[in-house]
């Protein structure tokens, strides 16, 4: 999906620029997961217990607001 968006940019990104952007995005995602590890755990727990999307989002919000 990301590469499709990049192609429609004016001017379009080169393959190297798309690769750099994809790498940056993955690193940012990883950093967020580490920084918000408690929110990630809350989401995983909610999903494992069969929670629907609204429950998962509620658990993430609770974890972020409580800081644990």
C-alpha atoms as one frame of an Amber mdcrd trajectory, in Angstrom:
protein
   0.000   0.000   0.000   2.788   2.425   0.928   4.451   2.074  -2.470   1.156
   2.864  -4.229   0.810   6.115  -2.276   4.411   7.051  -3.068   3.856   6.581
  -6.798   1.023   9.127  -6.773   3.117  11.813  -5.103   4.154  14.669  -7.328
   6.971  14.252  -8.060   6.872  10.507  -7.354   9.434   9.049  -4.983  12.241
   6.970  -6.385  12.652   3.333  -5.359  15.489   4.347  -3.033  13.345   7.051
  -1.417  10.471   4.578  -0.973  12.866   2.114   0.615  14.165   4.789   2.984
  10.620   5.812   3.925   9.608   2.189   4.521  12.664   1.612   6.718  11.945
   4.797   8.664   8.314   3.720   9.154   9.306   0.308  10.491  11.820   1.855
  12.901   9.250   4.381  14.126   6.723   1.582  14.670   9.288  -0.412  16.616
  10.165   2.604  18.755   6.495   3.218  19.520   5.982  -0.415  20.497   8.936
  -0.231  22.872   7.889   3.146  24.276   4.273   2.037  24.670   4.996  -1.580
  25.551   2.240  -1.564  28.171  -0.318  -0.484  25.536   0.921  -3.191  23.191
   0.547  -5.803  25.934  -2.976  -4.555  26.680  -3.923  -4.873  23.007  -2.468
  -8.366  22.723  -4.251  -9.495  25.898  -7.572  -8.098  24.648  -7.137  -9.822
  21.275  -6.155 -13.124  22.874  -9.278 -13.046  25.027 -11.434 -12.549  21.921
 -12.055  -8.837  22.327 -13.496  -6.940  19.386 -11.936  -3.776  17.986 -13.746
  -1.419  20.364 -12.539  -3.427  23.371  -8.968  -3.477  22.060  -9.027   0.296
  21.530 -10.510   0.853  24.993  -7.780  -1.280  26.592  -5.056   0.596  24.699
  -6.487   3.948  25.820  -6.695   2.735  29.413  -3.106   1.510  29.338  -1.806
   4.756  27.853  -3.723   6.954  30.293  -2.627   4.891  33.307   0.970   4.626
  32.127   1.101   0.888  32.720
